[in-house]
Amino acid sequence: MGHREDLLEGAKRCLVERGYSRTTARDIVEASNTNLGSIGYHYGTKDRLLLQAMVEMSGELAVRMMTVDVGGGDAESRLLAFWEGMIASFRADPGLWKANIEILAQTLHDDELRSSLAATQEEGRTGIGRHLTPEAPEANRAVGSVHFALIVGVMSQHLLDPARAPSAADVVAGLRAIGGGLRAD
């Protein structure tokens, strides 16, 4: 890898370990084994580098959401497997998900970031929908939108209070109760 890629990987590590507001240019340089001048040369500013890292991390999370193994069972079994996978990810990589929350907050102050993440979210919505309801392509975006919204809420609960946050079974039972469209076995 060259300095540009090293800086980007270092910035991602810093976002996960320190968060956006506590990451300094020196932190990134240390994490990437590069030098301060490389940030300016390749990205212009530390903020532009962090923006690029956040956009890439957001895309990586969207891919992660779309690749949770849901098996081939009925709709309820697929939902349960999806939510078990998502919750396992919240527990395994809390720093990554915390960085995602901080990224969302930064979009309130950065139009470029907001625009980039909006495109990533749209891909995530449709991808999750295709993943969970392959038999209903006309509903993919709607299904993905609902689950995308739930992911943010369930993730927040797991980051704040994992002991009392909903389990995958709780999420599916709640969806069943709200929608009445899933059969209880």
trRosetta pair geometry for C-beta under 8 A, 3 or more apart (Angstrom, degrees):
i j d omega theta_ij theta_ji phi_ij phi_ji
1 5 4.0 -116 -164 89 108 129
1 6 5.3 137 120 -56 119 79
1 9 7.4 6 171 -2 166 137
2 5 5.6 93 53 18 65 98
2 6 6.8 -121 108 -5 32 98
3 6 5.4 -59 -140 41 31 114
3 7 6.0 36 160 -24 68 104
3 32 7.6 81 -156 148 62 124
3 34 4.9 105 -144 -125 94 129
3 38 4.5 -119 173 -148 133 135
3 41 7.7 26 107 78 141 124
3 42 6.3 -161 111 -43 101 142
4 7 6.0 -54 -152 32 24 110
4 8 6.7 22 152 -17 60 107
4 38 7.8 -145 -69 178 47 104
4 42 4.4 -179 -103 -145 84 141
4 43 7.9 142 -135 -46 80 87
5 8 5.6 -54 -149 36 34 113
5 9 6.3 30 155 -15 67 106
6 9 5.9 -57 -148 40 30 107
6 10 6.1 30 153 -19 65 110
6 32 4.3 115 146 -172 88 100
6 33 6.5 -81 -178 59 136 81
6 34 5.4 141 104 -50 125 116
7 10 5.6 -57 -145 40 29 112
7 11 6.2 32 155 -22 66 105
7 28 6.3 41 -155 161 77 114
7 32 4.9 45 -93 -148 40 170
7 34 5.7 -39 -71 19 86 159
7 38 5.9 -164 -64 126 130 115
7 39 6.2 161 -143 -93 140 67
7 42 6.0 154 33 71 153 146
7 43 6.8 -144 126 -18 146 127
7 49 5.9 -79 150 -145 116 132
8 11 5.7 -51 -146 34 29 112
8 12 6.6 32 152 -20 62 103
8 49 7.1 -140 -92 -163 58 87
8 52 6.2 -72 -119 114 103 117
8 53 5.8 176 -158 -86 67 85
8 56 6.9 53 -179 16 117 159
9 12 5.6 -50 -150 33 34 113
9 13 6.6 35 151 -18 64 103
9 31 7.9 -148 111 135 71 102
9 32 6.5 130 71 -109 82 93
10 13 5.7 -53 -151 35 33 112
10 14 6.4 32 152 -18 66 106
10 28 4.9 107 121 -167 114 64
10 29 7.3 94 147 -67 158 9
10 30 7.7 152 -160 74 128 46
10 31 3.6 140 -154 99 91 98
10 32 2.8 -82 -33 -54 147 93
10 33 7.7 -168 -78 11 133 57
10 34 7.1 -131 -3 11 156 109
11 14 5.6 -55 -147 38 33 112
11 15 6.4 38 153 -23 65 103
11 23 7.3 86 -146 169 68 150
11 28 5.1 12 -81 -127 71 117
11 31 7.6 160 -47 80 28 134
11 32 7.5 7 -25 -52 64 127
11 49 5.2 -160 -81 145 153 101
11 50 5.6 -152 -168 -94 124 55
11 52 7.5 68 84 74 155 88
11 53 3.8 -135 113 -59 117 152
12 15 5.7 -51 -149 32 31 113
12 16 6.6 26 154 -14 64 105
12 53 4.8 -157 -67 -160 67 110
12 56 6.9 -69 -84 86 122 118
12 57 5.8 158 -131 -69 99 111
13 16 5.9 -60 -153 39 31 107
13 17 5.9 11 158 -4 69 116
13 31 4.9 -172 76 -173 128 138
14 17 5.9 -64 -133 49 29 99
14 18 5.1 -26 -175 31 71 117
14 23 4.2 97 149 -127 121 123
14 27 4.9 110 -124 130 131 116
14 28 5.5 -72 -15 -83 154 69
14 31 5.4 -144 -51 -5 96 160
15 18 7.2 -58 -99 58 12 76
15 19 6.7 35 -159 -130 48 17
15 20 6.2 20 -127 -70 87 64
15 23 6.4 -34 -75 -47 52 152
15 50 6.8 137 -75 -146 112 91
15 53 5.8 174 -21 127 139 128
15 54 6.7 172 -123 -80 157 76
15 57 6.6 -115 92 -36 150 162
15 99 4.4 77 146 -137 98 132
15 102 7.5 -165 -167 76 91 131
15 103 7.8 38 -171 -62 133 100
16 93 7.9 -61 -144 -175 125 92
16 95 3.8 70 179 138 85 115
16 96 5.4 -12 -116 -74 112 56
16 98 7.6 106 -147 61 52 97
16 99 5.2 -61 -89 -35 51 138
17 95 6.2 9 -74 -156 39 143
18 22 4.4 -132 169 95 97 105
18 23 4.8 130 90 -74 128 77
18 27 6.2 -25 -3 -177 165 159
19 22 5.0 60 65 28 95 102
19 23 6.7 -158 85 -27 42 93
19 98 6.9 -69 -90 133 96 110
19 99 6.7 -160 -112 -100 54 70
19 102 5.3 165 -154 -78 92 167
20 23 6.1 -63 -150 19 24 112
20 50 6.2 106 -135 178 88 139
20 54 7.4 18 -91 -76 118 127
20 99 7.4 120 -38 -145 84 76
20 102 4.8 -179 3 149 110 126
20 103 7.2 143 -50 -75 133 53
20 106 5.8 -126 -170 -63 175 133
21 102 7.4 -129 -7 -156 89 127
23 27 5.2 -125 -155 73 66 142
23 28 6.6 66 173 -50 108 93
23 46 7.8 -175 118 172 96 120
23 50 6.6 143 85 -100 138 128
24 27 4.6 110 53 -3 73 99
24 28 7.4 -138 97 -1 46 83
24 46 7.6 -46 -178 -150 37 159
25 28 5.7 -54 -155 35 36 111
25 29 6.3 37 149 -20 68 106
25 36 6.0 63 143 -130 121 91
25 39 5.7 -96 -149 -2 108 171
25 46 4.4 -105 -81 -83 92 132
26 29 5.5 -52 -144 37 35 113
26 30 6.2 36 156 -20 66 105
26 36 7.3 -20 -87 -84 63 106
27 30 5.8 -58 -151 37 28 110
27 31 6.2 23 155 -15 65 110
28 31 5.8 -58 -144 41 30 108
28 32 5.9 7 162 -2 66 117
28 39 6.7 85 95 -87 136 125
28 46 6.7 174 10 -136 147 98
28 49 6.7 75 -160 119 163 145
29 32 6.2 -70 -139 49 23 97
29 34 5.5 -108 -140 72 68 75
29 35 6.1 36 -147 -139 120 16
29 36 5.6 -37 -77 -68 149 60
29 38 7.5 134 -113 47 91 110
29 39 7.2 -78 -69 -35 94 115
30 33 7.7 22 -174 -68 27 44
32 38 7.9 -135 107 91 135 143
34 38 4.4 -71 161 42 126 157
34 39 7.8 132 105 -44 129 72
35 38 5.2 112 61 -9 67 102
36 39 6.1 -44 -168 18 46 111
36 40 7.5 33 147 -5 68 102
37 40 5.9 -59 -159 42 44 108
37 41 5.9 43 149 -22 75 112
38 41 5.5 -57 -140 41 33 113
38 42 5.8 8 170 0 71 114
39 42 6.7 -71 -141 48 19 92
39 43 5.7 -48 -172 47 60 109
39 45 7.3 5 148 -178 104 16
39 46 5.7 3 178 -79 144 66
39 49 5.7 -68 -148 -36 93 148
40 43 7.4 -72 -102 60 12 66
40 44 6.4 17 -148 -150 50 16
40 45 7.2 32 -104 -78 65 37
42 49 7.5 66 94 -93 99 106
43 46 7.7 83 98 -93 130 19
43 48 4.5 174 165 96 94 106
43 49 3.9 74 132 -67 172 84
43 52 6.7 -121 -126 7 120 136
44 48 4.7 40 60 25 105 156
45 48 4.7 101 55 4 80 98
45 49 7.1 -140 98 -2 47 86
46 49 5.6 -56 -152 38 35 114
46 50 6.2 32 152 -17 69 106
47 50 5.6 -52 -144 40 33 109
47 51 6.2 42 152 -26 64 102
48 51 5.4 -47 -148 31 32 118
48 52 6.6 33 153 -17 63 102
49 52 5.9 -55 -153 36 31 109
49 53 6.4 30 150 -17 65 107
50 53 5.4 -53 -145 39 36 114
50 54 6.1 38 155 -22 68 104
51 54 5.8 -56 -148 35 28 110
51 55 6.5 28 154 -19 64 105
51 110 6.8 -146 -108 167 116 154
51 112 6.6 18 -165 102 145 115
51 113 5.4 -119 -139 -81 98 101
51 116 7.7 109 172 29 96 154
52 55 5.8 -52 -147 34 32 111
52 56 6.4 28 156 -14 64 107
53 56 5.9 -59 -150 40 30 109
53 57 6.1 29 154 -19 66 109
54 57 5.6 -54 -142 38 31 110
54 58 6.2 35 156 -22 64 105
54 99 7.6 -150 -116 161 81 102
54 103 4.5 159 -159 -121 116 114
54 106 6.9 -74 -136 64 170 146
54 113 6.5 8 90 -141 136 116
54 117 7.7 -41 134 -71 103 114
55 58 5.8 -54 -150 34 28 113
55 59 6.6 29 151 -17 62 105
55 113 7.1 -138 -65 -134 93 70
55 116 4.6 -47 -114 146 122 139
55 117 6.7 -126 -112 -67 71 71
55 120 7.0 180 -160 -40 71 141
56 59 5.6 -55 -151 36 34 112
56 60 6.3 36 151 -21 66 105
57 60 5.4 -52 -148 35 35 114
57 61 6.5 36 152 -19 65 101
57 96 7.0 -160 -167 -154 114 87
57 99 6.2 -52 151 117 158 129
57 100 7.1 -143 131 -80 112 76
57 103 7.0 -161 82 -64 119 152
58 61 5.7 -51 -150 34 32 111
58 62 6.5 35 150 -21 63 103
58 100 6.8 123 -100 -124 72 88
58 103 6.1 -163 -67 142 109 159
58 116 7.8 122 57 124 144 96
58 117 5.4 -82 -179 -120 171 90
58 120 4.8 84 125 120 113 163
58 121 8.0 -48 171 -54 122 71
59 62 5.5 -51 -149 33 34 113
59 63 6.5 35 152 -18 65 102
59 120 5.2 -109 -80 -128 70 124
59 123 7.9 14 -127 74 80 142
60 63 5.7 -51 -150 36 33 111
60 64 6.4 38 149 -23 64 104
61 64 5.3 -50 -148 34 35 116
61 65 6.4 38 153 -21 66 101
61 96 7.0 166 -83 156 105 110
61 97 7.8 121 -121 -96 131 63
61 100 5.8 69 -69 -94 167 134
61 124 7.9 -3 105 -104 82 137
62 65 5.7 -51 -152 32 32 112
62 66 6.5 21 154 -11 64 110
62 120 5.5 -152 -31 174 149 92
62 121 7.5 -144 -94 -95 127 31
62 123 5.9 63 164 95 151 101
62 124 3.8 -108 -134 -84 106 103
62 127 6.7 92 167 50 96 144
63 66 5.8 -65 -148 43 32 105
63 67 6.0 12 160 -9 69 118
64 67 6.2 -72 -141 44 25 100
64 68 7.3 50 157 -51 61 83
64 89 6.2 124 159 -135 129 152
65 68 6.6 -29 -162 -13 32 109
65 86 6.9 32 -122 -102 77 103
65 124 6.0 45 64 -153 140 103
65 127 7.4 105 93 99 97 114
65 128 5.6 -36 138 -84 113 109
65 148 7.8 63 168 -103 161 74
65 151 6.5 -14 -120 -113 132 160
66 124 7.0 -138 -45 -136 108 60
66 127 4.0 -37 -102 145 138 120
66 128 5.8 -110 -90 -72 76 57
66 130 7.8 24 -146 64 109 97
66 131 5.1 -171 -152 -48 67 144
67 131 7.8 -111 -67 -119 26 142
68 81 7.2 160 141 133 101 80
68 82 5.2 103 99 -136 133 60
68 85 3.3 143 -155 106 115 151
68 86 6.2 -41 -83 -51 159 70
68 89 7.6 -93 -91 -27 113 130
68 131 7.6 87 50 161 80 144
69 81 6.4 -80 108 163 66 122
69 85 6.4 155 41 -81 64 143
70 77 7.9 117 172 118 78 72
70 78 4.1 41 169 -154 117 81
70 79 7.8 36 -146 -47 115 21
70 81 4.6 139 -138 87 48 121
70 82 5.0 4 -98 -60 107 86
70 85 7.7 -89 -72 2 64 140
70 131 6.5 129 -3 159 139 91
70 132 6.6 -174 -113 -104 168 60
71 77 6.2 -69 80 138 130 109
71 78 6.4 -143 63 -97 82 65
71 81 5.1 168 8 -54 105 170
72 78 8.0 17 -127 -81 11 102
73 76 7.8 -63 121 70 114 63
73 77 3.1 -27 96 83 138 149
73 78 6.0 -167 67 -44 80 72
73 81 7.6 131 33 -16 115 130
74 77 5.1 93 52 12 68 104
74 78 7.1 -131 100 -6 33 91
74 183 7.9 -33 144 43 149 112
75 78 5.8 -58 -149 37 29 111
75 79 6.4 29 155 -19 65 106
75 132 7.9 62 -148 168 77 85
75 133 7.3 21 -122 -100 104 82
75 182 6.2 -133 100 -112 113 93
76 79 5.6 -52 -147 36 33 112
76 80 6.3 34 155 -20 66 105
76 172 6.3 94 -158 -171 82 127
76 176 7.3 32 -114 -79 116 116
76 182 4.7 114 -81 -164 104 118
76 183 6.6 -106 -25 56 140 69
76 185 7.7 -171 91 -28 154 102
77 80 5.7 -52 -145 36 31 111
77 81 6.3 29 156 -16 64 107
78 81 5.8 -56 -147 39 30 109
78 82 6.2 34 153 -23 65 107
78 132 5.9 144 134 -146 123 67
79 82 5.6 -54 -146 35 31 113
79 83 6.3 20 160 -11 66 107
79 132 6.7 57 -84 -151 69 116
79 171 7.7 -145 160 109 104 102
79 172 5.0 130 116 -109 118 106
79 175 6.8 -114 -177 61 154 155
79 182 7.3 -60 22 -105 151 148
80 83 6.1 -60 -146 42 27 103
80 84 6.2 31 155 -21 64 107
80 168 5.5 94 -158 145 61 116
80 169 6.7 26 -130 -88 105 59
80 172 5.1 -18 -79 -51 77 157
81 84 5.7 -52 -144 36 30 113
81 85 6.4 31 155 -18 63 107
82 85 5.8 -62 -156 37 28 110
82 86 6.4 25 152 -18 66 107
82 131 7.5 120 -107 124 125 114
82 132 6.1 -8 -61 -97 159 106
82 147 7.5 -32 139 -151 143 142
82 168 8.0 157 77 -144 53 117
83 86 5.4 -48 -139 36 38 112
83 87 6.1 35 161 -16 68 105
83 154 7.6 -77 -146 168 101 171
83 168 3.5 146 107 -134 106 88
83 171 4.8 -170 -136 63 155 141
83 172 6.3 -147 20 -42 149 94
84 87 6.1 -57 -145 40 27 107
84 88 6.3 31 153 -21 62 108
84 168 4.2 -36 -64 -49 64 165
85 88 5.6 -54 -146 35 29 113
85 89 6.5 32 153 -21 63 105
86 89 5.6 -56 -155 34 32 113
86 90 6.7 36 148 -22 66 100
86 151 6.2 -115 -157 -123 144 95
86 154 7.1 63 122 96 129 135
86 155 7.7 -91 164 -70 106 90
86 168 7.7 135 49 -97 91 100
87 90 5.5 -43 -149 28 38 115
87 91 6.6 32 153 -13 65 105
87 154 7.1 -76 -84 151 88 123
87 158 6.5 179 -139 -90 78 150
87 165 7.9 167 -134 116 111 122
87 167 7.0 29 -114 -150 173 48
87 168 5.6 -124 4 -55 136 90
88 91 5.9 -61 -152 41 32 108
88 92 6.0 25 155 -17 68 114
89 92 5.7 -57 -133 42 30 106
89 93 5.9 -27 -178 33 68 106
89 97 7.5 123 130 -57 88 121
90 93 7.5 -85 -133 60 12 68
90 94 6.7 45 170 -94 57 69
90 97 5.5 23 -128 -40 68 167
90 154 7.6 -120 -52 125 155 87
90 155 5.4 -164 -105 -127 122 73
90 158 4.2 45 146 106 147 153
90 159 6.9 -113 -170 -54 108 75
90 162 7.9 173 125 -110 115 105
91 94 7.0 -4 -141 -55 21 93
91 158 7.0 -94 -60 178 72 128
91 162 6.9 99 -99 -140 92 137
93 96 4.0 -4 153 24 115 121
93 97 6.3 119 105 -16 83 90
94 97 5.7 -62 -149 44 38 107
94 98 6.0 42 154 -23 72 105
94 159 6.2 138 -152 -115 100 85
95 98 5.6 -51 -142 36 31 112
95 99 6.4 35 155 -21 63 103
96 99 5.7 -53 -153 34 29 113
96 100 6.7 36 146 -24 61 102
97 100 5.2 -44 -152 27 39 119
97 101 7.0 43 149 -20 64 95
97 155 5.3 -146 -168 -168 129 120
97 158 7.8 -7 121 84 161 113
97 159 6.1 -151 111 -71 118 122
98 101 5.7 -48 -156 30 38 111
98 102 6.6 33 148 -14 66 105
98 159 6.1 144 -81 -141 81 138
99 102 5.6 -56 -150 41 36 111
99 103 6.2 45 149 -27 67 102
100 103 5.4 -48 -147 31 32 117
100 104 6.7 37 153 -21 62 99
100 155 7.5 -31 81 148 133 155
101 104 5.8 -52 -156 30 33 112
101 105 6.8 31 148 -17 64 103
101 155 7.7 -165 -62 121 103 117
101 156 6.9 112 -100 -97 127 85
101 159 7.1 -113 -30 51 146 172
102 105 5.6 -51 -152 35 38 113
102 106 6.5 41 150 -23 66 103
103 106 5.6 -54 -151 32 34 113
103 107 7.1 45 150 -32 63 95
103 113 7.6 -147 -171 178 81 126
103 117 7.0 155 149 -97 111 144
104 107 5.9 -43 -161 14 37 115
104 117 7.7 176 -100 165 58 160
104 152 7.7 85 -76 -136 162 124
105 108 6.2 -40 -176 10 46 113
106 109 6.0 -71 -166 46 51 100
106 110 5.7 -1 154 16 85 122
106 113 5.8 -41 119 119 102 164
107 110 6.2 -83 -125 58 33 84
107 113 5.2 -135 -102 110 67 104
107 114 4.1 110 -167 -88 96 78
107 117 5.7 -83 -91 42 133 144
108 114 7.8 105 -61 -77 21 120
110 113 3.8 46 103 18 120 115
110 114 6.3 164 92 -17 63 84
111 114 5.5 -54 -144 37 32 115
111 115 6.2 34 157 -20 66 106
112 115 5.9 -55 -149 36 29 111
112 116 6.4 26 154 -16 63 108
113 116 5.8 -58 -147 39 31 110
113 117 6.1 21 160 -11 68 111
114 117 6.1 -61 -143 43 25 104
114 118 6.1 33 156 -28 63 107
115 118 5.7 -50 -145 28 27 115
115 119 7.0 27 156 -16 59 101
116 119 6.1 -58 -161 32 31 108
116 120 6.7 27 147 -14 65 108
117 120 5.3 -53 -147 40 41 114
117 121 6.1 47 152 -24 70 101
118 121 5.6 -50 -147 34 31 113
118 122 6.6 34 153 -21 62 101
119 122 5.8 -51 -152 31 32 111
119 123 6.7 32 151 -15 63 103
120 123 5.7 -55 -153 37 34 111
120 124 6.3 37 148 -21 66 107
121 124 5.3 -55 -148 37 35 115
121 125 6.3 39 154 -24 68 100
121 148 6.8 101 -164 -174 89 148
122 125 5.7 -47 -147 30 32 112
122 126 6.6 20 160 -7 64 105
123 126 6.4 -63 -149 44 28 101
123 127 5.8 26 157 -19 66 117
124 127 5.7 -60 -138 42 25 110
124 128 6.0 25 165 -18 65 108
124 144 7.0 166 127 175 57 118
124 148 5.8 108 120 -108 110 124
125 128 6.2 -59 -147 36 22 105
125 129 6.4 21 156 -16 60 111
125 141 5.7 42 135 -150 110 66
125 144 3.8 120 179 120 54 116
125 145 4.9 27 -147 -72 122 63
125 148 5.1 -56 -92 -26 77 147
126 129 5.6 -57 -150 38 32 115
126 130 6.3 33 154 -19 67 104
126 140 5.7 49 -153 131 65 114
126 141 5.3 -18 -93 -92 77 77
126 144 5.6 -147 -69 36 15 166
127 130 5.8 -53 -147 36 31 109
127 131 6.2 33 153 -22 64 110
127 144 6.7 111 56 -127 43 143
128 131 5.4 -57 -147 38 31 116
128 132 6.1 13 161 -7 68 111
128 143 7.3 -146 114 114 86 84
128 144 3.9 130 70 -130 93 90
128 147 5.2 -145 147 81 138 130
128 148 6.1 168 31 -58 154 86
129 132 6.2 -65 -139 45 26 97
129 133 5.9 -37 -177 41 66 102
129 139 6.9 -155 -167 118 118 61
129 140 3.2 118 126 -178 121 61
129 141 5.5 -89 -6 -55 167 19
129 142 7.0 98 -116 51 137 45
129 143 4.2 123 -125 69 88 95
129 144 3.1 -78 -34 -31 92 101
129 145 7.5 14 -60 -7 120 63
129 147 7.6 174 -71 27 62 121
130 133 7.4 -81 -121 64 15 63
130 134 6.1 48 -180 -96 60 69
130 137 7.2 22 -109 -117 81 76
130 140 4.9 24 -61 -141 62 132
130 144 7.5 8 0 -61 61 127
131 134 7.4 -4 -142 -56 10 90
131 144 8.0 92 31 -95 91 101
132 143 5.7 -147 80 146 121 130
132 144 7.4 164 28 -78 116 67
132 147 6.6 137 -15 -33 159 159
133 136 4.4 -40 161 50 116 101
133 137 7.9 -176 114 -69 91 29
133 139 5.7 -49 117 87 155 107
133 140 6.1 -158 73 -93 103 61
133 143 4.9 111 4 15 134 174
134 137 7.6 6 -168 -67 40 76
136 139 4.3 -4 136 33 117 113
136 140 7.0 172 102 -50 72 66
136 143 7.4 102 86 -26 118 141
137 140 5.4 -15 -154 -25 45 118
139 142 5.2 -65 -164 50 68 111
139 143 5.2 66 138 -25 93 107
140 143 6.0 -62 -143 40 24 107
140 144 6.0 20 161 -15 64 113
141 144 5.7 -58 -143 42 28 110
141 145 6.1 34 156 -27 64 106
142 145 5.7 -51 -146 30 28 114
142 146 6.7 26 156 -16 62 103
143 146 6.1 -56 -154 34 30 108
143 147 6.5 19 155 -8 65 110
144 147 5.9 -62 -145 44 32 105
144 148 5.9 38 156 -27 68 107
145 148 5.7 -52 -143 33 27 113
145 149 6.5 26 156 -16 61 105
146 149 5.9 -58 -155 36 30 109
146 150 6.4 27 150 -17 65 109
147 150 5.3 -53 -144 40 37 113
147 151 6.2 49 153 -31 67 98
148 151 5.7 -45 -150 23 31 116
148 152 7.1 30 153 -16 60 99
149 152 6.1 -54 -159 31 34 109
149 153 6.7 24 150 -9 65 110
150 153 5.7 -63 -149 44 36 108
150 154 5.7 27 160 -14 75 111
150 171 6.7 102 175 -153 133 120
151 154 6.1 -58 -136 43 25 103
151 155 5.8 29 161 -22 63 112
152 155 5.9 -56 -144 37 22 113
152 156 6.4 27 155 -23 60 106
153 156 5.7 -53 -149 31 29 112
153 157 6.6 26 154 -16 63 104
154 157 5.7 -53 -151 36 34 112
154 158 6.4 32 151 -17 66 106
154 165 6.9 101 -167 179 67 111
154 166 6.1 -78 -128 58 98 108
154 171 6.2 -3 -95 -89 143 130
155 158 5.8 -60 -149 39 32 109
155 159 6.3 27 155 -18 67 107
156 159 5.9 -57 -146 37 30 108
156 160 6.2 17 160 -10 66 113
157 160 6.0 -63 -141 44 28 103
157 161 6.4 -51 -175 54 65 86
157 164 7.7 -102 178 96 102 74
157 165 4.0 138 130 -124 100 99
157 166 6.5 43 102 11 154 81
158 161 7.8 -93 -123 67 15 44
158 162 5.1 43 -162 -104 63 77
158 165 4.3 134 -81 164 58 176
159 162 7.6 48 -74 -59 10 87
160 165 7.7 128 60 -73 77 111
161 164 4.8 -19 138 46 117 99
161 165 5.9 153 90 -47 72 84
162 165 5.4 -42 -133 10 34 121
166 170 3.7 -135 -162 94 95 135
166 171 5.4 116 131 -54 130 77
166 174 7.3 -26 -149 -15 153 137
167 170 4.7 107 48 1 68 101
167 171 7.3 -130 97 -4 41 84
168 171 5.8 -52 -152 33 35 111
168 172 6.4 27 154 -12 67 107
169 172 5.9 -57 -145 42 32 107
169 173 6.0 33 155 -20 67 108
170 173 5.8 -55 -143 39 28 110
170 174 6.2 31 156 -21 63 107
171 174 5.7 -57 -151 36 28 113
171 175 6.5 27 152 -17 64 105
172 175 5.6 -52 -147 37 34 111
172 176 6.2 38 152 -22 65 105
172 182 7.1 -108 -179 120 87 169
173 176 5.5 -52 -147 36 32 115
173 177 6.3 31 154 -18 65 106
174 177 5.7 -55 -146 38 30 110
174 178 6.2 26 157 -16 66 108
175 178 5.8 -56 -142 40 30 108
175 179 5.8 -5 171 12 67 116
175 182 6.4 57 110 1 97 137
176 179 6.8 -71 -131 54 18 87
176 180 7.2 69 175 -93 53 24
176 181 7.7 -128 -129 56 52 54
176 182 4.2 -85 -104 66 87 113
176 184 6.2 99 176 -67 149 88
177 180 7.5 13 -167 -64 18 62
179 182 6.7 69 80 -2 113 85
